Amino acid sequence: MSRSRRCTFNVLPWYSIIRGQRQTEQQKGKDVRAELVQKLDDLEDLVENMDVPEFKRRSVRWLDKNLGVRNTSHPDYEKAKGLIKELLSHGVG
């Protein structure tokens, strides 16, 4: 999916995302970062149609804690929660 806008989430440099990996494995970090940026972009699209304050849409940790308050019946809620859990497991906050 080609997009003209950039991901608005704050993303750590790729070397911060792959903490604890050996030097030879860090080459994979660039691919991991690109994948995470795509997931952040997908999450941003999902959250755009949900009842979430505009200023909180870029905080993955806040979304993890509070997305379900007003959005559990939203059709994309489970997909958004899955993306959030996956992003948090990679250290994106």
HELIX and SHEET records of a PDB file:
HELIX    1   1 TRP A   14  ILE A   17  1                                   4    
HELIX    2   2 GLN A   23  LYS A   28  5                                   6    
HELIX    3   3 GLY A   29  GLU A   48  1                                  20    
HELIX    4   4 GLU A   54  LYS A   56  5                                   3    
HELIX    5   5 VAL A   60  ASN A   66  1                                   7    
HELIX    6   6 GLY A   68  ASN A   71  1                                   4    
HELIX    7   7 TYR A   77  SER A   89  1                                  13    
END                                                                             
